[in-house]
Amino acid sequence: DGNAEEVARAAHSLKSMSANIGAARLQQRLAAIETGARSGATLPEIADTEDIARLLETTLAALAARFPKASDDA
């Protein structure tokens, strides 16, 4: 199914980026979505995508706190 492959590709890309920045919980959730989509067994439910969105927001907030904009330092 084309949708499953698109979901798997997107989850894989986001999972890799999450791993690069140390966002382990986000990486784990995306790995589960990728595996489900690749097996053709499941596509993410709304609750899954909402969970990913919350984890992403938390990750982005942590990054912003850790690495403030250069203009904030001036």
Predicted model as a PDB file, atoms N, CA, C, CB and O in Angstrom, pLDDT in the B-factor column:
MODEL        1                                                                  
ATOM      1  N   ASP A   1       0.839  -1.181   0.000  1.00 58.00           N  
ATOM      2  CA  ASP A   1       0.000   0.000   0.000  1.00 58.00           C  
ATOM      3  C   ASP A   1       0.883   1.243   0.000  1.00 58.00           C  
ATOM      4  CB  ASP A   1      -0.954  -0.001   1.216  1.00 58.00           C  
ATOM      5  O   ASP A   1       1.835   1.325   0.776  1.00 58.00           O  
ATOM      6  N   GLY A   2       0.581   2.199  -0.852  1.00 66.00           N  
ATOM      7  CA  GLY A   2       1.376   3.407  -0.966  1.00 66.00           C  
ATOM      8  C   GLY A   2       1.404   4.229   0.301  1.00 66.00           C  
ATOM      9  O   GLY A   2       2.436   4.801   0.653  1.00 66.00           O  
ATOM     10  N   ASN A   3       0.264   4.294   1.000  1.00 87.00           N  
ATOM     11  CA  ASN A   3       0.221   5.063   2.246  1.00 87.00           C  
ATOM     12  C   ASN A   3       1.134   4.466   3.294  1.00 87.00           C  
ATOM     13  CB  ASN A   3      -1.201   5.134   2.782  1.00 87.00           C  
ATOM     14  O   ASN A   3       1.833   5.193   4.000  1.00 87.00           O  
ATOM     15  N   ALA A   4       1.134   3.151   3.401  1.00 88.00           N  
ATOM     16  CA  ALA A   4       1.987   2.488   4.397  1.00 88.00           C  
ATOM     17  C   ALA A   4       3.451   2.769   4.108  1.00 88.00           C  
ATOM     18  CB  ALA A   4       1.731   0.967   4.414  1.00 88.00           C  
ATOM     19  O   ALA A   4       4.227   3.021   5.030  1.00 88.00           O  
ATOM     20  N   GLU A   5       3.834   2.729   2.851  1.00 88.00           N  
ATOM     21  CA  GLU A   5       5.230   2.992   2.496  1.00 88.00           C  
ATOM     22  C   GLU A   5       5.607   4.442   2.794  1.00 88.00           C  
ATOM     23  CB  GLU A   5       5.474   2.678   1.012  1.00 88.00           C  
ATOM     24  O   GLU A   5       6.709   4.713   3.271  1.00 88.00           O  
ATOM     25  N   GLU A   6       4.696   5.371   2.516  1.00 91.00           N  
ATOM     26  CA  GLU A   6       4.950   6.781   2.823  1.00 91.00           C  
ATOM     27  C   GLU A   6       5.088   6.993   4.329  1.00 91.00           C  
ATOM     28  CB  GLU A   6       3.818   7.666   2.265  1.00 91.00           C  
ATOM     29  O   GLU A   6       5.968   7.724   4.783  1.00 91.00           O  
ATOM     30  N   VAL A   7       4.220   6.351   5.094  1.00 90.00           N  
ATOM     31  CA  VAL A   7       4.291   6.457   6.556  1.00 90.00           C  
ATOM     32  C   VAL A   7       5.614   5.883   7.054  1.00 90.00           C  
ATOM     33  CB  VAL A   7       3.096   5.722   7.222  1.00 90.00           C  
ATOM     34  O   VAL A   7       6.280   6.488   7.895  1.00 90.00           O  
ATOM     35  N   ALA A   8       5.991   4.727   6.541  1.00 92.00           N  
ATOM     36  CA  ALA A   8       7.241   4.089   6.961  1.00 92.00           C  
ATOM     37  C   ALA A   8       8.437   4.976   6.630  1.00 92.00           C  
ATOM     38  CB  ALA A   8       7.398   2.714   6.289  1.00 92.00           C  
ATOM     39  O   ALA A   8       9.339   5.129   7.454  1.00 92.00           O  
ATOM     40  N   ARG A   9       8.454   5.555   5.446  1.00 93.00           N  
ATOM     41  CA  ARG A   9       9.563   6.435   5.039  1.00 93.00           C  
ATOM     42  C   ARG A   9       9.646   7.671   5.923  1.00 93.00           C  
ATOM     43  CB  ARG A   9       9.401   6.858   3.573  1.00 93.00           C  
ATOM     44  O   ARG A   9      10.727   8.046   6.376  1.00 93.00           O  
ATOM     45  N   ALA A  10       8.509   8.298   6.164  1.00 93.00           N  
ATOM     46  CA  ALA A  10       8.489   9.497   6.995  1.00 93.00           C  
ATOM     47  C   ALA A  10       8.923   9.165   8.428  1.00 93.00           C  
ATOM     48  CB  ALA A  10       7.081  10.130   6.991  1.00 93.00           C  
ATOM     49  O   ALA A  10       9.720   9.887   9.027  1.00 93.00           O  
ATOM     50  N   ALA A  11       8.390   8.071   8.966  1.00 93.00           N  
ATOM     51  CA  ALA A  11       8.755   7.661  10.327  1.00 93.00           C  
ATOM     52  C   ALA A  11      10.246   7.356  10.410  1.00 93.00           C  
ATOM     53  CB  ALA A  11       7.934   6.429  10.763  1.00 93.00           C  
ATOM     54  O   ALA A  11      10.903   7.714  11.388  1.00 93.00           O  
ATOM     55  N   HIS A  12      10.773   6.701   9.395  1.00 96.00           N  
ATOM     56  CA  HIS A  12      12.200   6.370   9.381  1.00 96.00           C  
ATOM     57  C   HIS A  12      13.054   7.638   9.382  1.00 96.00           C  
ATOM     58  CB  HIS A  12      12.539   5.504   8.154  1.00 96.00           C  
ATOM     59  O   HIS A  12      14.026   7.738  10.131  1.00 96.00           O  
ATOM     60  N   SER A  13      12.691   8.596   8.547  1.00 96.00           N  
ATOM     61  CA  SER A  13      13.455   9.851   8.474  1.00 96.00           C  
ATOM     62  C   SER A  13      13.421  10.597   9.795  1.00 96.00           C  
ATOM     63  CB  SER A  13      12.910  10.747   7.361  1.00 96.00           C  
ATOM     64  O   SER A  13      14.453  11.049  10.291  1.00 96.00           O  
ATOM     65  N   LEU A  14      12.227  10.721  10.361  1.00 94.00           N  
ATOM     66  CA  LEU A  14      12.096  11.417  11.637  1.00 94.00           C  
ATOM     67  C   LEU A  14      12.791  10.657  12.762  1.00 94.00           C  
ATOM     68  CB  LEU A  14      10.625  11.621  11.978  1.00 94.00           C  
ATOM     69  O   LEU A  14      13.370  11.261  13.665  1.00 94.00           O  
ATOM     70  N   LYS A  15      12.730   9.322  12.700  1.00 95.00           N  
ATOM     71  CA  LYS A  15      13.406   8.492  13.698  1.00 95.00           C  
ATOM     72  C   LYS A  15      14.911   8.737  13.655  1.00 95.00           C  
ATOM     73  CB  LYS A  15      13.097   6.996  13.463  1.00 95.00           C  
ATOM     74  O   LYS A  15      15.552   8.880  14.696  1.00 95.00           O  
ATOM     75  N   SER A  16      15.467   8.786  12.456  1.00 96.00           N  
ATOM     76  CA  SER A  16      16.907   9.027  12.305  1.00 96.00           C  
ATOM     77  C   SER A  16      17.303  10.398  12.825  1.00 96.00           C  
ATOM     78  CB  SER A  16      17.316   8.894  10.845  1.00 96.00           C  
ATOM     79  O   SER A  16      18.318  10.538  13.506  1.00 96.00           O  
ATOM     80  N   MET A  17      16.502  11.410  12.505  1.00 94.00           N  
ATOM     81  CA  MET A  17      16.790  12.753  13.000  1.00 94.00           C  
ATOM     82  C   MET A  17      16.680  12.803  14.524  1.00 94.00           C  
ATOM     83  CB  MET A  17      15.834  13.775  12.363  1.00 94.00           C  
ATOM     84  O   MET A  17      17.475  13.466  15.190  1.00 94.00           O  
ATOM     85  N   SER A  18      15.703  12.106  15.060  1.00 95.00           N  
ATOM     86  CA  SER A  18      15.538  12.056  16.517  1.00 95.00           C  
ATOM     87  C   SER A  18      16.744  11.410  17.182  1.00 95.00           C  
ATOM     88  CB  SER A  18      14.264  11.290  16.888  1.00 95.00           C  
ATOM     89  O   SER A  18      17.210  11.869  18.226  1.00 95.00           O  
ATOM     90  N   ALA A  19      17.242  10.351  16.576  1.00 94.00           N  
ATOM     91  CA  ALA A  19      18.427   9.680  17.115  1.00 94.00           C  
ATOM     92  C   ALA A  19      19.632  10.620  17.095  1.00 94.00           C  
ATOM     93  CB  ALA A  19      18.735   8.400  16.312  1.00 94.00           C  
ATOM     94  O   ALA A  19      20.432  10.634  18.030  1.00 94.00           O  
ATOM     95  N   ASN A  20      19.753  11.390  16.040  1.00 94.00           N  
ATOM     96  CA  ASN A  20      20.888  12.312  15.914  1.00 94.00           C  
ATOM     97  C   ASN A  20      20.923  13.373  17.001  1.00 94.00           C  
ATOM     98  CB  ASN A  20      20.850  12.984  14.572  1.00 94.00           C  
ATOM     99  O   ASN A  20      21.996  13.848  17.372  1.00 94.00           O  
ATOM    100  N   ILE A  21      19.757  13.746  17.514  1.00 92.00           N  
ATOM    101  CA  ILE A  21      19.725  14.796  18.539  1.00 92.00           C  
ATOM    102  C   ILE A  21      19.477  14.233  19.935  1.00 92.00           C  
ATOM    103  CB  ILE A  21      18.651  15.818  18.204  1.00 92.00           C  
ATOM    104  O   ILE A  21      19.340  14.988  20.898  1.00 92.00           O  
ATOM    105  N   GLY A  22      19.421  12.917  20.043  1.00 91.00           N  
ATOM    106  CA  GLY A  22      19.278  12.292  21.356  1.00 91.00           C  
ATOM    107  C   GLY A  22      17.866  12.260  21.903  1.00 91.00           C  
ATOM    108  O   GLY A  22      17.677  12.132  23.112  1.00 91.00           O  
ATOM    109  N   ALA A  23      16.875  12.373  21.041  1.00 93.00           N  
ATOM    110  CA  ALA A  23      15.472  12.337  21.468  1.00 93.00           C  
ATOM    111  C   ALA A  23      14.994  10.883  21.491  1.00 93.00           C  
ATOM    112  CB  ALA A  23      14.571  13.203  20.520  1.00 93.00           C  
ATOM    113  O   ALA A  23      14.280  10.439  20.592  1.00 93.00           O  
ATOM    114  N   ALA A  24      15.398  10.156  22.526  1.00 94.00           N  
ATOM    115  CA  ALA A  24      15.187   8.707  22.587  1.00 94.00           C  
ATOM    116  C   ALA A  24      13.714   8.307  22.600  1.00 94.00           C  
ATOM    117  CB  ALA A  24      15.860   8.151  23.809  1.00 94.00           C  
ATOM    118  O   ALA A  24      13.325   7.369  21.903  1.00 94.00           O  
ATOM    119  N   ARG A  25      12.887   9.007  23.384  1.00 93.00           N  
ATOM    120  CA  ARG A  25      11.463   8.624  23.432  1.00 93.00           C  
ATOM    121  C   ARG A  25      10.789   8.835  22.087  1.00 93.00           C  
ATOM    122  CB  ARG A  25      10.724   9.429  24.513  1.00 93.00           C  
ATOM    123  O   ARG A  25       9.992   8.006  21.647  1.00 93.00           O  
ATOM    124  N   LEU A  26      11.106   9.931  21.443  1.00 94.00           N  
ATOM    125  CA  LEU A  26      10.551  10.198  20.120  1.00 94.00           C  
ATOM    126  C   LEU A  26      11.047   9.144  19.129  1.00 94.00           C  
ATOM    127  CB  LEU A  26      10.933  11.622  19.640  1.00 94.00           C  
ATOM    128  O   LEU A  26      10.274   8.647  18.311  1.00 94.00           O  
ATOM    129  N   GLN A  27      12.310   8.811  19.200  1.00 95.00           N  
ATOM    130  CA  GLN A  27      12.892   7.787  18.333  1.00 95.00           C  
ATOM    131  C   GLN A  27      12.183   6.444  18.514  1.00 95.00           C  
ATOM    132  CB  GLN A  27      14.393   7.635  18.620  1.00 95.00           C  
ATOM    133  O   GLN A  27      11.882   5.765  17.532  1.00 95.00           O  
ATOM    134  N   GLN A  28      11.917   6.062  19.755  1.00 95.00           N  
ATOM    135  CA  GLN A  28      11.249   4.779  20.028  1.00 95.00           C  
ATOM    136  C   GLN A  28       9.832   4.744  19.470  1.00 95.00           C  
ATOM    137  CB  GLN A  28      11.213   4.513  21.530  1.00 95.00           C  
ATOM    138  O   GLN A  28       9.422   3.742  18.884  1.00 95.00           O  
ATOM    139  N   ARG A  29       9.083   5.827  19.647  1.00 93.00           N  
ATOM    140  CA  ARG A  29       7.702   5.873  19.130  1.00 93.00           C  
ATOM    141  C   ARG A  29       7.706   5.795  17.606  1.00 93.00           C  
ATOM    142  CB  ARG A  29       6.979   7.169  19.599  1.00 93.00           C  
ATOM    143  O   ARG A  29       6.878   5.106  17.010  1.00 93.00           O  
ATOM    144  N   LEU A  30       8.641   6.505  16.982  1.00 94.00           N  
ATOM    145  CA  LEU A  30       8.715   6.493  15.522  1.00 94.00           C  
ATOM    146  C   LEU A  30       9.164   5.132  15.001  1.00 94.00           C  
ATOM    147  CB  LEU A  30       9.668   7.582  15.031  1.00 94.00           C  
ATOM    148  O   LEU A  30       8.712   4.696  13.942  1.00 94.00           O  
ATOM    149  N   ALA A  31      10.037   4.465  15.724  1.00 95.00           N  
ATOM    150  CA  ALA A  31      10.467   3.121  15.328  1.00 95.00           C  
ATOM    151  C   ALA A  31       9.273   2.164  15.324  1.00 95.00           C  
ATOM    152  CB  ALA A  31      11.573   2.598  16.281  1.00 95.00           C  
ATOM    153  O   ALA A  31       9.142   1.336  14.422  1.00 95.00           O  
ATOM    154  N   ALA A  32       8.413   2.276  16.318  1.00 91.00           N  
ATOM    155  CA  ALA A  32       7.231   1.414  16.384  1.00 91.00           C  
ATOM    156  C   ALA A  32       6.281   1.699  15.216  1.00 91.00           C  
ATOM    157  CB  ALA A  32       6.498   1.610  17.726  1.00 91.00           C  
ATOM    158  O   ALA A  32       5.711   0.777  14.632  1.00 91.00           O  
ATOM    159  N   ILE A  33       6.118   2.965  14.886  1.00 91.00           N  
ATOM    160  CA  ILE A  33       5.259   3.320  13.753  1.00 91.00           C  
ATOM    161  C   ILE A  33       5.867   2.816  12.454  1.00 91.00           C  
ATOM    162  CB  ILE A  33       5.044   4.845  13.684  1.00 91.00           C  
ATOM    163  O   ILE A  33       5.160   2.273  11.606  1.00 91.00           O  
ATOM    164  N   GLU A  34       7.167   2.990  12.294  1.00 93.00           N  
ATOM    165  CA  GLU A  34       7.846   2.513  11.083  1.00 93.00           C  
ATOM    166  C   GLU A  34       7.694   1.003  10.933  1.00 93.00           C  
ATOM    167  CB  GLU A  34       9.338   2.892  11.117  1.00 93.00           C  
ATOM    168  O   GLU A  34       7.369   0.514   9.851  1.00 93.00           O  
ATOM    169  N   THR A  35       7.927   0.269  12.010  1.00 92.00           N  
ATOM    170  CA  THR A  35       7.829  -1.193  11.966  1.00 92.00           C  
ATOM    171  C   THR A  35       6.418  -1.637  11.594  1.00 92.00           C  
ATOM    172  CB  THR A  35       8.231  -1.799  13.320  1.00 92.00           C  
ATOM    173  O   THR A  35       6.237  -2.522  10.757  1.00 92.00           O  
ATOM    174  N   GLY A  36       5.428  -1.020  12.217  1.00 90.00           N  
ATOM    175  CA  GLY A  36       4.039  -1.365  11.907  1.00 90.00           C  
ATOM    176  C   GLY A  36       3.691  -1.079  10.460  1.00 90.00           C  
ATOM    177  O   GLY A  36       3.024  -1.883   9.809  1.00 90.00           O  
ATOM    178  N   ALA A  37       4.130   0.047   9.959  1.00 90.00           N  
ATOM    179  CA  ALA A  37       3.828   0.405   8.572  1.00 90.00           C  
ATOM    180  C   ALA A  37       4.562  -0.500   7.590  1.00 90.00           C  
ATOM    181  CB  ALA A  37       4.197   1.863   8.310  1.00 90.00           C  
ATOM    182  O   ALA A  37       3.988  -0.908   6.580  1.00 90.00           O  
ATOM    183  N   ARG A  38       5.808  -0.814   7.870  1.00 89.00           N  
ATOM    184  CA  ARG A  38       6.579  -1.686   6.962  1.00 89.00           C  
ATOM    185  C   ARG A  38       6.003  -3.094   6.912  1.00 89.00           C  
ATOM    186  CB  ARG A  38       8.047  -1.746   7.398  1.00 89.00           C  
ATOM    187  O   ARG A  38       6.015  -3.737   5.862  1.00 89.00           O  
ATOM    188  N   SER A  39       5.505  -3.570   8.036  1.00 89.00           N  
ATOM    189  CA  SER A  39       4.930  -4.920   8.055  1.00 89.00           C  
ATOM    190  C   SER A  39       3.552  -4.941   7.403  1.00 89.00           C  
ATOM    191  CB  SER A  39       4.834  -5.443   9.496  1.00 89.00           C  
ATOM    192  O   SER A  39       3.012  -6.004   7.097  1.00 89.00           O  
ATOM    193  N   GLY A  40       2.994  -3.753   7.195  1.00 79.00           N  
ATOM    194  CA  GLY A  40       1.665  -3.671   6.608  1.00 79.00           C  
ATOM    195  C   GLY A  40       0.563  -3.958   7.611  1.00 79.00           C  
ATOM    196  O   GLY A  40      -0.620  -3.951   7.270  1.00 79.00           O  
ATOM    197  N   ALA A  41       0.960  -4.209   8.849  1.00 72.00           N  
ATOM    198  CA  ALA A  41      -0.016  -4.579   9.874  1.00 72.00           C  
ATOM    199  C   ALA A  41      -0.811  -3.378  10.361  1.00 72.00           C  
ATOM    200  CB  ALA A  41       0.682  -5.241  11.047  1.00 72.00           C  
ATOM    201  O   ALA A  41      -2.025  -3.468  10.539  1.00 72.00           O  
ATOM    202  N   THR A  42      -0.138  -2.258  10.578  1.00 77.00           N  
ATOM    203  CA  THR A  42      -0.827  -1.109  11.156  1.00 77.00           C  
ATOM    204  C   THR A  42      -0.306   0.202  10.602  1.00 77.00           C  
ATOM    205  CB  THR A  42      -0.689  -1.118  12.659  1.00 77.00           C  
ATOM    206  O   THR A  42       0.865   0.342  10.248  1.00 77.00           O  
ATOM    207  N   LEU A  43      -1.208   1.141  10.544  1.00 81.00           N  
ATOM    208  CA  LEU A  43      -0.851   2.533  10.300  1.00 81.00           C  
ATOM    209  C   LEU A  43      -1.181   3.277  11.583  1.00 81.00           C  
ATOM    210  CB  LEU A  43      -1.615   3.141   9.046  1.00 81.00           C  
ATOM    211  O   LEU A  43      -2.036   2.833  12.349  1.00 81.00           O  
ATOM    212  N   PRO A  44      -0.528   4.387  11.827  1.00 80.00           N  
ATOM    213  CA  PRO A  44      -0.760   5.087  13.093  1.00 80.00           C  
ATOM    214  C   PRO A  44      -2.198   5.581  13.223  1.00 80.00           C  
ATOM    215  CB  PRO A  44       0.197   6.262  13.221  1.00 80.00           C  
ATOM    216  O   PRO A  44      -2.823   6.011  12.253  1.00 80.00           O  
ATOM    217  N   GLU A  45      -2.691   5.504  14.433  1.00 82.00           N  
ATOM    218  CA  GLU A  45      -4.002   6.054  14.775  1.00 82.00           C  
ATOM    219  C   GLU A  45      -3.818   7.517  15.157  1.00 82.00           C  
ATOM    220  CB  GLU A  45      -4.678   5.248  15.939  1.00 82.00           C  
ATOM    221  O   GLU A  45      -2.691   7.984  15.323  1.00 82.00           O  
ATOM    222  N   ILE A  46      -4.913   8.229  15.293  1.00 82.00           N  
ATOM    223  CA  ILE A  46      -4.854   9.628  15.715  1.00 82.00           C  
ATOM    224  C   ILE A  46      -4.095   9.760  17.040  1.00 82.00           C  
ATOM    225  CB  ILE A  46      -6.279  10.211  15.852  1.00 82.00           C  
ATOM    226  O   ILE A  46      -3.293  10.680  17.202  1.00 82.00           O  
ATOM    227  N   ALA A  47      -4.339   8.859  17.973  1.00 82.00           N  
ATOM    228  CA  ALA A  47      -3.651   8.926  19.268  1.00 82.00           C  
ATOM    229  C   ALA A  47      -2.143   8.823  19.092  1.00 82.00           C  
ATOM    230  CB  ALA A  47      -4.146   7.813  20.199  1.00 82.00           C  
ATOM    231  O   ALA A  47      -1.387   9.474  19.812  1.00 82.00           O  
ATOM    232  N   ASP A  48      -1.701   8.004  18.135  1.00 83.00           N  
ATOM    233  CA  ASP A  48      -0.266   7.881  17.866  1.00 83.00           C  
ATOM    234  C   ASP A  48       0.304   9.201  17.357  1.00 83.00           C  
ATOM    235  CB  ASP A  48      -0.003   6.761  16.844  1.00 83.00           C  
ATOM    236  O   ASP A  48       1.362   9.645  17.804  1.00 83.00           O  
ATOM    237  N   THR A  49      -0.400   9.818  16.425  1.00 86.00           N  
ATOM    238  CA  THR A  49       0.106  11.062  15.855  1.00 86.00           C  
ATOM    239  C   THR A  49       0.068  12.186  16.880  1.00 86.00           C  
ATOM    240  CB  THR A  49      -0.701  11.451  14.618  1.00 86.00           C  
ATOM    241  O   THR A  49       0.940  13.055  16.882  1.00 86.00           O  
ATOM    242  N   GLU A  50      -0.938  12.174  17.752  1.00 91.00           N  
ATOM    243  CA  GLU A  50      -0.984  13.185  18.813  1.00 91.00           C  
ATOM    244  C   GLU A  50       0.158  12.982  19.800  1.00 91.00           C  
ATOM    245  CB  GLU A  50      -2.334  13.137  19.549  1.00 91.00           C  
ATOM    246  O   GLU A  50       0.740  13.952  20.286  1.00 91.00           O  
ATOM    247  N   ASP A  51       0.478  11.731  20.098  1.00 90.00           N  
ATOM    248  CA  ASP A  51       1.605  11.423  20.980  1.00 90.00           C  
ATOM    249  C   ASP A  51       2.917  11.893  20.358  1.00 90.00           C  
ATOM    250  CB  ASP A  51       1.666   9.912  21.273  1.00 90.00           C  
ATOM    251  O   ASP A  51       3.756  12.484  21.038  1.00 90.00           O  
ATOM    252  N   ILE A  52       3.087  11.631  19.076  1.00 92.00           N  
ATOM    253  CA  ILE A  52       4.288  12.087  18.356  1.00 92.00           C  
ATOM    254  C   ILE A  52       4.366  13.610  18.401  1.00 92.00           C  
ATOM    255  CB  ILE A  52       4.278  11.587  16.877  1.00 92.00           C  
ATOM    256  O   ILE A  52       5.440  14.167  18.630  1.00 92.00           O  
ATOM    257  N   ALA A  53       3.255  14.279  18.187  1.00 93.00           N  
ATOM    258  CA  ALA A  53       3.243  15.746  18.208  1.00 93.00           C  
ATOM    259  C   ALA A  53       3.653  16.270  19.584  1.00 93.00           C  
ATOM    260  CB  ALA A  53       1.843  16.281  17.830  1.00 93.00           C  
ATOM    261  O   ALA A  53       4.421  17.228  19.672  1.00 93.00           O  
ATOM    262  N   ARG A  54       3.153  15.658  20.654  1.00 94.00           N  
ATOM    263  CA  ARG A  54       3.529  16.086  22.012  1.00 94.00           C  
ATOM    264  C   ARG A  54       5.021  15.860  22.259  1.00 94.00           C  
ATOM    265  CB  ARG A  54       2.696  15.326  23.071  1.00 94.00           C  
ATOM    266  O   ARG A  54       5.706  16.729  22.798  1.00 94.00           O  
ATOM    267  N   LEU A  55       5.516  14.693  21.863  1.00 94.00           N  
ATOM    268  CA  LEU A  55       6.940  14.418  22.047  1.00 94.00           C  
ATOM    269  C   LEU A  55       7.797  15.380  21.229  1.00 94.00           C  
ATOM    270  CB  LEU A  55       7.257  12.971  21.657  1.00 94.00           C  
ATOM    271  O   LEU A  55       8.848  15.826  21.688  1.00 94.00           O  
ATOM    272  N   LEU A  56       7.352  15.692  20.035  1.00 93.00           N  
ATOM    273  CA  LEU A  56       8.083  16.631  19.186  1.00 93.00           C  
ATOM    274  C   LEU A  56       8.106  18.022  19.820  1.00 93.00           C  
ATOM    275  CB  LEU A  56       7.451  16.693  17.782  1.00 93.00           C  
ATOM    276  O   LEU A  56       9.145  18.683  19.833  1.00 93.00           O  
ATOM    277  N   GLU A  57       6.968  18.464  20.343  1.00 95.00           N  
ATOM    278  CA  GLU A  57       6.913  19.769  21.008  1.00 95.00           C  
ATOM    279  C   GLU A  57       7.852  19.804  22.212  1.00 95.00           C  
ATOM    280  CB  GLU A  57       5.472  20.089  21.450  1.00 95.00           C  
ATOM    281  O   GLU A  57       8.562  20.788  22.419  1.00 95.00           O  
ATOM    282  N   THR A  58       7.856  18.743  23.000  1.00 94.00           N  
ATOM    283  CA  THR A  58       8.741  18.658  24.157  1.00 94.00           C  
ATOM    284  C   THR A  58      10.200  18.700  23.730  1.00 94.00           C  
ATOM    285  CB  THR A  58       8.463  17.383  24.951  1.00 94.00           C  
ATOM    286  O   THR A  58      11.023  19.377  24.345  1.00 94.00           O  
ATOM    287  N   THR A  59      10.508  17.965  22.666  1.00 93.00           N  
ATOM    288  CA  THR A  59      11.878  17.930  22.146  1.00 93.00           C  
ATOM    289  C   THR A  59      12.307  19.299  21.639  1.00 93.00           C  
ATOM    290  CB  THR A  59      11.998  16.894  21.023  1.00 93.00           C  
ATOM    291  O   THR A  59      13.412  19.754  21.936  1.00 93.00           O  
ATOM    292  N   LEU A  60      11.445  19.954  20.879  1.00 92.00           N  
ATOM    293  CA  LEU A  60      11.784  21.273  20.349  1.00 92.00           C  
ATOM    294  C   LEU A  60      11.958  22.295  21.470  1.00 92.00           C  
ATOM    295  CB  LEU A  60      10.707  21.745  19.373  1.00 92.00           C  
ATOM    296  O   LEU A  60      12.844  23.146  21.402  1.00 92.00           O  
ATOM    297  N   ALA A  61      11.120  22.213  22.495  1.00 93.00           N  
ATOM    298  CA  ALA A  61      11.258  23.132  23.637  1.00 93.00           C  
ATOM    299  C   ALA A  61      12.583  22.896  24.361  1.00 93.00           C  
ATOM    300  CB  ALA A  61      10.075  22.957  24.623  1.00 93.00           C  
ATOM    301  O   ALA A  61      13.252  23.845  24.768  1.00 93.00           O  
ATOM    302  N   ALA A  62      12.951  21.640  24.516  1.00 92.00           N  
ATOM    303  CA  ALA A  62      14.223  21.317  25.177  1.00 92.00           C  
ATOM    304  C   ALA A  62      15.400  21.830  24.350  1.00 92.00           C  
ATOM    305  CB  ALA A  62      14.351  19.789  25.398  1.00 92.00           C  
ATOM    306  O   ALA A  62      16.367  22.359  24.899  1.00 92.00           O  
ATOM    307  N   LEU A  63      15.316  21.675  23.044  1.00 91.00           N  
ATOM    308  CA  LEU A  63      16.387  22.180  22.178  1.00 91.00           C  
ATOM    309  C   LEU A  63      16.473  23.702  22.235  1.00 91.00           C  
ATOM    310  CB  LEU A  63      16.163  21.724  20.730  1.00 91.00           C  
ATOM    311  O   LEU A  63      17.567  24.265  22.277  1.00 91.00           O  
ATOM    312  N   ALA A  64      15.327  24.360  22.237  1.00 91.00           N  
ATOM    313  CA  ALA A  64      15.312  25.827  22.299  1.00 91.00           C  
ATOM    314  C   ALA A  64      15.902  26.320  23.612  1.00 91.00           C  
ATOM    315  CB  ALA A  64      13.881  26.361  22.134  1.00 91.00           C  
ATOM    316  O   ALA A  64      16.606  27.330  23.644  1.00 91.00           O  
ATOM    317  N   ALA A  65      15.615  25.607  24.690  1.00 92.00           N  
ATOM    318  CA  ALA A  65      16.174  25.994  25.987  1.00 92.00           C  
ATOM    319  C   ALA A  65      17.684  25.758  26.036  1.00 92.00           C  
ATOM    320  CB  ALA A  65      15.486  25.216  27.114  1.00 92.00           C  
ATOM    321  O   ALA A  65      18.435  26.535  26.626  1.00 92.00           O  
ATOM    322  N   ARG A  66      18.097  24.683  25.411  1.00 90.00           N  
ATOM    323  CA  ARG A  66      19.527  24.317  25.433  1.00 90.00           C  
ATOM    324  C   ARG A  66      20.355  25.174  24.489  1.00 90.00           C  
ATOM    325  CB  ARG A  66      19.700  22.848  25.066  1.00 90.00           C  
ATOM    326  O   ARG A  66      21.507  25.498  24.778  1.00 90.00           O  
ATOM    327  N   PHE A  67      19.761  25.538  23.357  1.00 89.00           N  
ATOM    328  CA  PHE A  67      20.461  26.303  22.329  1.00 89.00           C  
ATOM    329  C   PHE A  67      19.664  27.543  21.963  1.00 89.00           C  
ATOM    330  CB  PHE A  67      20.709  25.441  21.082  1.00 89.00           C  
ATOM    331  O   PHE A  67      19.023  27.577  20.913  1.00 89.00           O  
ATOM    332  N   PRO A  68      19.693  28.563  22.813  1.00 85.00           N  
ATOM    333  CA  PRO A  68      18.940  29.770  22.511  1.00 85.00           C  
ATOM    334  C   PRO A  68      19.464  30.428  21.227  1.00 85.00           C  
ATOM    335  CB  PRO A  68      19.017  30.757  23.691  1.00 85.00           C  
ATOM    336  O   PRO A  68      20.618  30.245  20.839  1.00 85.00           O  
ATOM    337  N   LYS A  69      18.601  31.179  20.597  1.00 80.00           N  
ATOM    338  CA  LYS A  69      18.988  31.869  19.362  1.00 80.00           C  
ATOM    339  C   LYS A  69      20.171  32.788  19.626  1.00 80.00           C  
ATOM    340  CB  LYS A  69      17.801  32.674  18.787  1.00 80.00           C  
ATOM    341  O   LYS A  69      20.310  33.341  20.717  1.00 80.00           O  
ATOM    342  N   ALA A  70      21.015  32.944  18.627  1.00 58.00           N  
ATOM    343  CA  ALA A  70      22.207  33.788  18.755  1.00 58.00           C  
ATOM    344  C   ALA A  70      21.823  35.218  19.119  1.00 58.00           C  
ATOM    345  CB  ALA A  70      23.018  33.776  17.448  1.00 58.00           C  
ATOM    346  O   ALA A  70      22.545  35.888  19.858  1.00 58.00           O  
ATOM    347  N   SER A  71      20.680  35.689  18.600  1.00 53.00           N  
ATOM    348  CA  SER A  71      20.273  37.058  18.892  1.00 53.00           C  
ATOM    349  C   SER A  71      19.904  37.227  20.356  1.00 53.00           C  
ATOM    350  CB  SER A  71      19.103  37.459  18.013  1.00 53.00           C  
ATOM    351  O   SER A  71      19.970  38.341  20.877  1.00 53.00           O  
ATOM    352  N   ASP A  72      19.512  36.142  21.041  1.00 56.00           N  
ATOM    353  CA  ASP A  72      19.186  36.214  22.467  1.00 56.00           C  
ATOM    354  C   ASP A  72      20.433  36.409  23.317  1.00 56.00           C  
ATOM    355  CB  ASP A  72      18.453  34.952  22.908  1.00 56.00           C  
ATOM    356  O   ASP A  72      20.345  36.904  24.441  1.00 56.00           O  
ATOM    357  N   ASP A  73      21.597  36.025  22.791  1.00 55.00           N  
ATOM    358  CA  ASP A  73      22.850  36.129  23.523  1.00 55.00           C  
ATOM    359  C   ASP A  73      23.444  37.541  23.465  1.00 55.00           C  
ATOM    360  CB  ASP A  73      23.845  35.129  22.975  1.00 55.00           C  
ATOM    361  O   ASP A  73      24.275  37.909  24.295  1.00 55.00           O  
ATOM    362  N   ALA A  74      23.019  38.303  22.499  1.00 50.00           N  
ATOM    363  CA  ALA A  74      23.624  39.648  22.283  1.00 50.00           C  
ATOM    364  C   ALA A  74      23.126  40.676  23.253  1.00 50.00           C  
ATOM    365  CB  ALA A  74      23.349  40.134  20.883  1.00 50.00           C  
ATOM    366  O   ALA A  74      23.541  41.833  23.192  1.00 50.00           O  
TER     367      ALA A  74                                                      
ENDMDL                                                                          
END                                                                             
